[in-house]
């Protein structure tokens, strides 16, 4: 048995965010407060008692701003207004006041890399002349000549590909109907990139920060925090970038994400008034199956030995993790420092290695950055151990706490990932024709991984519904999907809809109680269909039930708080043996043991099981069984 010696002292950071457990709310899918089939801010307010009882310290709200919803709200048309689908500014203020009265902090999303194409700035830019001040707010560029010197500009300014698939450039049309300049969109065509070389953009985002800070928010999660700044000259780049690392071995992907040229735009594909959309017809998806998605489509098992993971981070791209982003965060740090209450920034930055990610959380920049190495490690003791060591050491090098996260709104839910034949793979969505996870095995591993993540020092993030053990919806029909990645890759990437399905609150109610918070007599169906398994996983079926996933989370959060694990110490235990599948570490007076192997591992002498992830905990407390974890205390 070999492992790097590592010991971390107890945190001396008093700020609330240094050890907080933050619950991510994807508002569209959390709770419907008016019965229209879409989650909203009144629905959030109605469920705050549930979150308080769960034992979290803060909530993070994904975008609720005015938006045409081309990318689930990450296409912002007005940063200072609530989209009518989610309520009003008064509803937000009420929610914020209620959260604070219950001792919950509130973090909101900030999307600074791009706006919606319906933002007033972009509409002004389209109406303005090339080279105008309005266009300087975005990344407009003339095209290259198909025939050098012809002046036709028919070729995009460079060869960059969109993270969502297809080209990263779209050509505009001049007022006289002639082809015009091109604009950059690293994501959907309806998400034009802002030009962060323009001081006006800097001042606008400072103003947005102050607007929400003045209302009382406690922090911001920064979307695409490693973006915004592009390499000077916008050079061609042959690599492939992605926001979330996926692997061809995990599913059916035959080309790297972003390599697909022909696309169907989701905002045109979903035009039917019913909301179901006509994307399936546009894609030929009435008979869209594995064979329609390119050679080699099929289960992960069939592909595992032939394909290596596709990294989004190498070679380094000219549009992610440029050094200039750090000037932005130093500027924002000064803005937040003008407010009391330890306001915070957390970076969504898919950056490697861990030492480079740590640059985002230096003392004069952000307070936290999501630790995606741990998320990507999968259910494997050796990979988990390396991720823990690297993350703790990198964060400690800049005097910052680490963060721990297993799922979010962009990833396949970890109970489903961990139920695949290879529980370290990371599919870009799962469809009915792909390998289907072993639900029971995946949930057992997910419960165990939860005990590990919540026992590590630093801050932890929980994605809505994981406390219920919710799986990915792996059989969503093509016609129900709404994620632009599905359309821009012609279905090759299944997309993120499967993890964004509305939550089940009451097993016997329509929509499993998604609209239970509303007074509607006949609520509309949830905006995405829910799988049948949600009936048995609904909150009311687990509340107060010993051994349920909900009660496991409540117990784990209670133990974390009572033992001070979030601000605690860390060192590997004597029985730590990742080569045999055993992950074991001490934090304060708790010994945490996770068994990813095939054989039971004994509980060390002098310890007893205080909390186990096994549903039948107590059956044999002399061992920690396979695919389970336990908190052990002396006695």
Buried (B, 14 or more C-beta within 10 A) or exposed (E): EEBEEBEBEEBEBEBBBBBBBBBBBBBBBBBBBBBBBBBBBBBBBBBBEBBBEBBBBBBBBBBBBBBBBBBBBBBBBBBEBBBEBBBBEEBBBBBBEBBEEEEBBBBBBBBBBBBBBBBEBBBBBBEBEEEEEBBBBBBBBEBBEEEEEEEEBEBBBBEBBBBBBBBBBBBBEEEEEEEBBBBBBBBBBBBBBBBBBBEBBBEBBBEBBBEBBEBBBBBBBBBBBBBBBBBEEBEEBEBBBBBBBBBBBBBBBBBBBBBBEEBBBBBBBBEEEEBBBBBBEBBEBEEBEBEBBBEBBBBBEEBBEEBEBBBBBEEBBBBBBBEEBBEBBEBBBEBBEEBEBBBBBBBBBBBBEBEBBBBBBBEEBBBBBBBBBBBBBBBBBBBBBBBBBBBBBBBBBBEBBBBBBBBBBBBBBBBBBBBBEBBBBBBBBBBEBBBBBBBEBBBBBBBBBBBBBBBBBBBBBBBBBBBBBBBBBBBBBBBBBBBBBBBBBBBBBBBBBBBBBBBBBBBEBBBBBBBBBBEBEEBBBBBBBBBEBBBEBBBBBBEEEEBBBBBBBBBBBEBBBEBBBBBBBBEBBEBBBBEBBBBBBBBBEBBBBBBBBEEBBEBBEEBEBBBBBBBEBEEBBEBBBBBBBBBBBEE
